[in-house]
């Protein structure tokens, strides 16, 4: 899933096409981070965020026939690649956004392809297998966002890829229980389960023991390494442009540490940061950025 919005509550009627309204109704860490952007770039990210939410929710709406969801995603992909025949308001905004910020269509179609992967539950054998999925649903999001943020250094692309993998892996860890309840989806690499002698059957049965905690800690270490890589490769020339992304990194790292400190009790709760903690993170980066986002 394109989990740009980690506090997702099925808020979005699929007929809704106004990007500002979609973002307004989303309770997400990304929507929170976007407040730091200058007005024009913030409006651009609102449109991009709404696109991601719509295609993600289209893939995840289990109340609609799968053929209908497949058709809807195929229509998005066709329109992005070849133009929309009769675009709705959001589709017009997305096309304008791509032209305004020179966003390659292949990044947006990669996001759609990632959502299509979620139509039917699947399994990932290794981290290398899973990373192909996380690239589509998270790294491609970051690479497209660079254009709107105004990040120009080529090294920022390495930053976006590392950060995207880290963010999505953190989401996967946080949503283990929720995904099991949503069509028995499993995103954890099966080879990593086997490493700790923890089986797919154990996971489906929500067996919580030392094997599970050790396996989750192993995944958390991988996510931490990806966050460190992002920090190491982030170019100083784009530091100001990447502040929204750094707010996301700080937020998700704090969420990861909260899960780790609580021994990953993800089967019976959904971890969140308090508004006060998120505001502290925002304020820190706002000051580092140098003030007004207007």
C-alpha positions as CSV (number, residue, x, y, z in Angstrom):
1,X,0.0,0.0,0.0
2,X,1.1,3.6,-0.5
3,X,1.1,4.3,3.2
4,X,1.9,8.0,3.0
5,X,-0.9,8.4,5.4
6,X,-0.2,6.2,8.4
7,X,-3.3,7.2,10.4
8,X,-5.7,5.9,7.7
9,X,-9.3,5.4,8.8
10,X,-11.0,4.7,5.4
11,X,-11.9,8.3,5.4
12,X,-12.2,8.7,1.6
13,X,-15.3,8.2,-0.5
14,X,-13.9,7.1,-3.8
15,X,-16.1,9.6,-5.7
16,X,-14.3,12.5,-4.0
17,X,-11.9,14.2,-6.4
18,X,-11.0,17.5,-4.8
19,X,-7.4,17.3,-3.6
20,X,-7.7,19.9,-0.9
21,X,-10.7,18.1,0.6
22,X,-9.0,14.7,0.4
23,X,-6.0,16.1,2.3
24,X,-8.1,18.0,4.8
25,X,-9.8,14.8,5.8
26,X,-6.6,12.8,6.1
27,X,-5.0,12.4,9.5
28,X,-1.5,11.7,8.4
29,X,2.1,12.4,9.3
30,X,2.8,13.5,5.7
31,X,-0.1,16.1,5.8
32,X,1.4,17.4,9.0
33,X,4.9,17.7,7.5
34,X,3.7,19.5,4.5
35,X,2.7,22.5,6.6
36,X,6.3,23.7,6.5
37,X,6.4,24.1,2.7
38,X,5.9,27.5,1.0
39,X,2.3,27.9,-0.2
40,X,2.8,27.0,-3.9
41,X,4.8,23.9,-3.2
42,X,2.4,22.9,-0.4
43,X,-0.5,23.1,-2.8
44,X,1.4,20.9,-5.3
45,X,2.1,18.3,-2.6
46,X,-1.6,18.4,-1.6
47,X,-2.4,17.4,-5.1
48,X,0.2,14.7,-5.2
49,X,-0.8,13.4,-1.8
50,X,-4.4,13.2,-2.9
51,X,-3.4,11.2,-5.9
52,X,-1.6,8.7,-3.7
53,X,-4.5,8.4,-1.3
54,X,-7.0,7.8,-4.1
55,X,-5.1,5.1,-5.9
56,X,-4.2,3.4,-2.5
57,X,-7.8,3.5,-1.3
58,X,-9.0,2.2,-4.7
59,X,-6.7,-0.8,-4.3
60,X,-7.7,-1.4,-0.7
61,X,-11.5,-1.1,-0.9
62,X,-12.6,-4.6,-0.2
63,X,-16.3,-3.6,-0.6
64,X,-15.8,-3.2,-4.3
65,X,-15.3,-6.1,-6.7
66,X,-11.7,-6.7,-7.6
67,X,-12.4,-6.3,-11.3
68,X,-13.7,-2.8,-10.6
69,X,-10.6,-1.9,-8.6
70,X,-8.4,-3.3,-11.3
71,X,-10.2,-1.3,-13.9
72,X,-9.9,1.9,-11.9
73,X,-6.2,1.5,-11.4
74,X,-5.7,0.6,-15.1
75,X,-7.5,3.8,-16.0
76,X,-5.2,5.8,-13.9
77,X,-2.1,4.1,-15.4
78,X,-3.4,4.6,-19.0
79,X,-4.3,8.2,-18.3
80,X,-0.9,9.0,-16.8
81,X,1.0,7.3,-19.7
82,X,-1.2,8.5,-22.6
83,X,-3.5,11.2,-21.3
84,X,-7.0,11.1,-19.8
85,X,-9.9,11.1,-22.2
86,X,-12.3,12.7,-19.8
87,X,-10.3,13.7,-16.7
88,X,-12.0,14.4,-13.4
89,X,-10.8,17.4,-11.3
90,X,-8.1,15.5,-9.5
91,X,-6.8,14.0,-12.7
92,X,-6.6,17.4,-14.2
93,X,-4.7,18.7,-11.2
94,X,-2.2,15.8,-11.4
95,X,-1.5,16.3,-15.1
96,X,-0.9,20.0,-14.4
97,X,1.3,19.2,-11.5
98,X,3.4,16.8,-13.6
99,X,3.9,19.6,-16.2
100,X,4.6,22.3,-13.6
101,X,7.3,20.4,-11.8
102,X,8.6,18.1,-14.6
103,X,7.6,15.0,-12.8
104,X,8.2,11.9,-15.0
105,X,5.1,9.8,-15.5
106,X,7.0,6.6,-14.8
107,X,7.2,7.6,-11.1
108,X,3.4,8.0,-10.8
109,X,2.7,4.8,-12.8
110,X,5.1,3.0,-10.5
111,X,2.9,4.0,-7.5
112,X,-0.1,2.7,-9.3
113,X,1.7,-0.5,-10.1
114,X,2.5,-0.9,-6.4
115,X,-1.1,-0.4,-5.5
116,X,-2.1,-3.1,-8.1
117,X,0.3,-5.5,-6.3
118,X,-2.0,-5.1,-3.2
119,X,-5.1,-6.2,-5.0
120,X,-4.4,-9.8,-4.1
121,X,-2.5,-10.9,-1.0
122,X,1.0,-12.1,-1.9
123,X,4.2,-13.1,-0.1
124,X,7.7,-11.8,-0.3
125,X,10.5,-14.3,0.0
126,X,13.4,-12.0,0.8
127,X,14.1,-8.4,1.6
128,X,15.3,-8.0,-2.0
129,X,11.8,-9.2,-3.2
130,X,10.1,-6.8,-0.7
131,X,12.3,-3.9,-1.7
132,X,11.0,-4.0,-5.2
133,X,7.5,-3.4,-3.8
134,X,8.7,-0.7,-1.3
135,X,10.4,1.1,-4.2
136,X,7.1,1.4,-6.0
137,X,4.9,2.4,-3.1
138,X,7.4,4.6,-1.2
139,X,10.7,5.4,-3.0
140,X,8.8,6.5,-6.2
141,X,6.7,8.7,-3.9
142,X,9.9,10.3,-2.5
143,X,11.5,10.8,-5.9
144,X,8.4,12.5,-7.3
145,X,8.2,14.7,-4.1
146,X,11.8,15.9,-4.7
147,X,10.5,17.7,-7.7
148,X,7.8,19.6,-5.8
149,X,10.1,20.2,-2.8
150,X,12.6,21.9,-5.1
151,X,15.5,19.5,-4.4
152,X,18.0,19.7,-7.3
153,X,21.1,17.8,-6.2
154,X,21.3,14.4,-7.9
155,X,22.4,13.0,-4.5
156,X,18.9,13.7,-3.2
157,X,17.6,10.8,-5.2
158,X,19.7,8.4,-3.2
159,X,18.4,10.1,-0.1
160,X,14.8,9.6,-1.3
161,X,15.3,5.9,-2.1
162,X,16.9,5.1,1.2
163,X,14.3,7.1,3.1
164,X,11.4,5.6,1.2
165,X,12.5,2.0,2.0
166,X,12.9,2.9,5.7
167,X,9.5,4.6,6.0
168,X,7.7,1.8,4.3
169,X,9.4,-0.9,6.3
170,X,8.5,1.0,9.5
171,X,4.9,1.1,8.3
172,X,5.0,-2.6,7.6
173,X,6.2,-3.3,11.2
174,X,3.6,-1.1,12.7
175,X,0.8,-2.6,10.6
176,X,1.5,-6.3,11.0
177,X,-1.7,-7.0,12.9
178,X,-3.9,-4.7,10.8
179,X,-2.6,-6.3,7.6
180,X,-3.4,-9.8,8.9
181,X,-6.9,-8.7,9.5
182,X,-7.1,-7.2,6.0
183,X,-7.1,-10.2,3.7
184,X,-4.3,-12.0,5.6
185,X,-1.7,-9.8,4.1
186,X,1.9,-10.5,5.0
187,X,4.7,-8.1,4.0
188,X,7.5,-9.4,6.3
189,X,10.1,-11.4,4.2
190,X,9.5,-15.1,4.7
191,X,13.2,-15.8,4.8
192,X,13.5,-13.5,7.8
193,X,10.8,-15.3,9.6
194,X,12.6,-18.6,8.9
195,X,15.9,-17.0,10.3
196,X,14.2,-16.9,13.7
197,X,12.3,-20.2,13.3
198,X,9.1,-18.3,13.2
199,X,6.6,-19.6,10.6
200,X,3.9,-18.0,8.5
201,X,1.5,-20.1,10.4
202,X,2.8,-18.6,13.7
203,X,2.3,-15.1,12.2
204,X,-1.3,-15.8,11.0
205,X,-2.0,-17.2,14.5
206,X,-0.5,-14.1,16.0
207,X,1.9,-16.0,18.1
208,X,3.7,-13.5,20.3
209,X,7.0,-14.8,21.8
210,X,10.7,-14.3,21.8
211,X,11.1,-15.4,18.2
212,X,8.6,-12.8,17.0
213,X,10.2,-10.0,19.0
214,X,13.7,-11.0,17.8
215,X,12.5,-11.1,14.2
216,X,10.8,-7.7,14.5
217,X,14.0,-6.2,16.1
218,X,15.9,-7.5,13.1
219,X,13.6,-5.7,10.8
220,X,13.8,-2.5,12.9
221,X,17.6,-2.7,12.7
222,X,17.3,-2.8,8.9
223,X,15.0,0.3,8.9
224,X,17.4,2.1,11.2
225,X,20.2,1.4,8.8
226,X,18.2,2.8,5.9
227,X,17.5,6.0,7.9
228,X,21.2,6.3,8.7
229,X,22.0,5.9,5.0
230,X,19.5,8.7,4.1
231,X,21.2,11.0,6.6
232,X,24.6,10.2,5.3
233,X,23.8,10.8,1.6
234,X,21.6,13.9,2.1
235,X,23.3,16.8,0.2
236,X,23.8,20.0,2.2
237,X,22.7,22.0,-0.9
238,X,19.2,20.6,-0.6
239,X,19.0,20.5,3.2
240,X,16.3,23.3,3.3
241,X,14.2,21.8,0.5
242,X,14.3,18.4,2.2
243,X,13.0,19.6,5.6
244,X,9.5,18.1,5.0
245,X,11.2,14.7,4.3
246,X,13.3,15.1,7.4
247,X,10.2,15.7,9.5
248,X,8.9,12.4,8.1
249,X,12.2,10.7,8.9
250,X,12.3,12.0,12.5
251,X,8.6,11.1,13.0
252,X,9.0,7.5,11.8
253,X,12.2,6.9,13.6
254,X,10.5,8.0,16.8
255,X,7.6,5.7,16.0
256,X,10.1,2.8,15.3
257,X,11.8,3.4,18.7
258,X,8.4,3.5,20.4
259,X,7.6,0.1,19.0
260,X,11.0,-1.3,19.9
261,X,10.8,0.0,23.4
262,X,7.4,-1.7,23.8
263,X,8.7,-5.0,22.4
264,X,6.6,-4.7,19.2
265,X,3.1,-5.5,20.6
266,X,1.7,-4.9,17.1
267,X,-0.9,-7.6,17.3
268,X,-3.2,-5.8,19.7
269,X,-2.4,-2.1,19.2
270,X,-1.6,0.5,16.6
271,X,1.4,2.7,17.6
272,X,1.1,6.4,17.2
273,X,3.0,9.5,18.3
274,X,1.2,12.0,20.5
275,X,0.4,15.4,19.0
276,X,2.8,17.0,21.4
277,X,5.6,14.7,20.2
278,X,4.9,15.4,16.6
279,X,4.7,19.1,17.2
280,X,8.1,19.0,19.0
281,X,9.6,17.3,15.9
282,X,7.9,19.8,13.6
283,X,9.1,22.8,15.7
284,X,12.7,21.5,15.7
285,X,12.9,21.3,12.0
286,X,11.0,24.5,11.5
287,X,13.6,26.4,13.5
288,X,16.4,24.6,11.6
289,X,14.7,25.6,8.3
290,X,14.8,29.2,9.4
291,X,11.3,30.3,9.9
292,X,8.2,31.0,7.9
293,X,6.6,28.4,5.6
294,X,4.4,31.1,3.9
